[in-house]
Amino acid sequence: MTLSTATTTTPSRAPFAGFAAQLVLLAVLAGTAGLTLGGGIAGIAYGVVLCGVLGAALQRAGMTFVGWANLVTFSRAILAGGVTALVTSAVLGHPVPVWLLVTIATVALAMDGVDGQVARRTGTSSEFGARFDMEVDAFLILVLSVYAAVSHGWWALAIGAFRYAFVAASWALPWLNAALPPRFSRKVVAAQQGILLAVVASGLLPDWASVTVLAVALASLTWSFVRDIVWLHRASQIRAAAQTRWSAPRHPALAR
């Protein structure tokens, strides 16, 4: 998925329009699901941060217009705000319609493949857009893992926290920021997290089956992250060894 330079909406207006859409969604949820005050505040706070960060990022990237692919991702992000409000209300002890929560989350997850297709067909792929798409996915998985943790144990929160722990670790260990080779298995593991969490959130499974599904999701995610971390560490050692060889003083006879 991408943030593109195709024309639709100027960056200065897109975040404001997105925030207005977020407020409309929250108002609809308040009328149909009966959000708590805390849920409404969480949804509004999410919208403020989302639109503020997006506006600043667009300006920093020097992008004058937002493309269709970006609008799809932005729409997914707004739906994630609705899920955030519902989950917050549920955590605060207010029953929310499970079917509504799962429906919104499922639509947001299903749209994940749409923005990428739009970007590829219009030739507007970019690293910035891919990052935007990834952050939306990561936050939605985090929120769904919170919902699962309420009923099945807070260990399930590790599913959503994994990616943020990795980012925090990269601040102390810069070699974690290196580019990873593309792997189809990584995409499969990432995609299945949201699907499995949505299945658990639906409440259709017995408790033991939900715990099993969550354990499978966490195990596969752990395997994927550990494999990538090991690869990044080995790559950093190879780079360090190569740098040492090239920076080491040469023998006088070789210098001639």
ChimeraX attribute file (.defattr): number of C-alpha atoms within 10 A of each C-alpha:
attribute: neighborCount
match mode: 1-to-1
recipient: residues
	/A:1	27
	/A:2	29
	/A:3	30
	/A:4	25
	/A:5	19
	/A:6	18
	/A:7	11
	/A:8	14
	/A:9	16
	/A:10	15
	/A:11	20
	/A:12	16
	/A:13	13
	/A:14	20
	/A:15	23
	/A:16	16
	/A:17	14
	/A:18	20
	/A:19	21
	/A:20	15
	/A:21	16
	/A:22	26
	/A:23	19
	/A:24	12
	/A:25	17
	/A:26	27
	/A:27	16
	/A:28	14
	/A:29	20
	/A:30	17
	/A:31	10
	/A:32	12
	/A:33	19
	/A:34	18
	/A:35	25
	/A:36	20
	/A:37	14
	/A:38	16
	/A:39	25
	/A:40	24
	/A:41	16
	/A:42	20
	/A:43	26
	/A:44	20
	/A:45	13
	/A:46	21
	/A:47	26
	/A:48	17
	/A:49	12
	/A:50	20
	/A:51	22
	/A:52	14
	/A:53	13
	/A:54	18
	/A:55	20
	/A:56	14
	/A:57	15
	/A:58	20
	/A:59	13
	/A:60	9
	/A:61	11
	/A:62	11
	/A:63	16
	/A:64	17
	/A:65	20
	/A:66	21
	/A:67	21
	/A:68	22
	/A:69	28
	/A:70	28
	/A:71	19
	/A:72	24
	/A:73	28
	/A:74	23
	/A:75	17
	/A:76	25
	/A:77	26
	/A:78	27
	/A:79	24
	/A:80	28
	/A:81	30
	/A:82	30
	/A:83	27
	/A:84	27
	/A:85	29
	/A:86	33
	/A:87	28
	/A:88	25
	/A:89	23
	/A:90	21
	/A:91	18
	/A:92	13
	/A:93	11
	/A:94	15
	/A:95	15
	/A:96	20
	/A:97	13
	/A:98	15
	/A:99	12
	/A:100	17
	/A:101	22
	/A:102	20
	/A:103	14
	/A:104	18
	/A:105	27
	/A:106	16
	/A:107	13
	/A:108	24
	/A:109	22
	/A:110	14
	/A:111	14
	/A:112	19
	/A:113	13
	/A:114	14
	/A:115	25
	/A:116	22
	/A:117	15
	/A:118	19
	/A:119	24
	/A:120	14
	/A:121	11
	/A:122	14
	/A:123	13
	/A:124	20
	/A:125	22
	/A:126	16
	/A:127	12
	/A:128	16
	/A:129	21
	/A:130	19
	/A:131	14
	/A:132	21
	/A:133	24
	/A:134	17
	/A:135	14
	/A:136	23
	/A:137	23
	/A:138	20
	/A:139	19
	/A:140	24
	/A:141	28
	/A:142	25
	/A:143	24
	/A:144	28
	/A:145	28
	/A:146	27
	/A:147	26
	/A:148	26
	/A:149	18
	/A:150	16
	/A:151	15
	/A:152	18
	/A:153	12
	/A:154	13
	/A:155	15
	/A:156	24
	/A:157	22
	/A:158	18
	/A:159	27
	/A:160	24
	/A:161	17
	/A:162	17
	/A:163	18
	/A:164	14
	/A:165	11
	/A:166	15
	/A:167	14
	/A:168	11
	/A:169	14
	/A:170	14
	/A:171	11
	/A:172	9
	/A:173	12
	/A:174	11
	/A:175	17
	/A:176	21
	/A:177	13
	/A:178	12
	/A:179	8
	/A:180	12
	/A:181	9
	/A:182	8
	/A:183	9
	/A:184	8
	/A:185	10
	/A:186	16
	/A:187	11
	/A:188	12
	/A:189	18
	/A:190	18
	/A:191	16
	/A:192	14
	/A:193	25
	/A:194	26
	/A:195	17
	/A:196	18
	/A:197	27
	/A:198	23
	/A:199	16
	/A:200	26
	/A:201	21
	/A:202	18
	/A:203	14
	/A:204	10
	/A:205	13
	/A:206	9
	/A:207	13
	/A:208	10
	/A:209	12
	/A:210	22
	/A:211	18
	/A:212	12
	/A:213	18
	/A:214	25
	/A:215	15
	/A:216	14
	/A:217	21
	/A:218	21
	/A:219	13
	/A:220	19
	/A:221	22
	/A:222	16
	/A:223	13
	/A:224	17
	/A:225	17
	/A:226	12
	/A:227	13
	/A:228	17
	/A:229	16
	/A:230	12
	/A:231	14
	/A:232	19
	/A:233	16
	/A:234	13
	/A:235	16
	/A:236	16
	/A:237	12
	/A:238	12
	/A:239	12
	/A:240	11
	/A:241	12
	/A:242	11
	/A:243	11
	/A:244	11
	/A:245	11
	/A:246	9
	/A:247	9
	/A:248	8
	/A:249	9
	/A:250	11
	/A:251	8
	/A:252	7
	/A:253	6
	/A:254	6
	/A:255	7
	/A:256	6
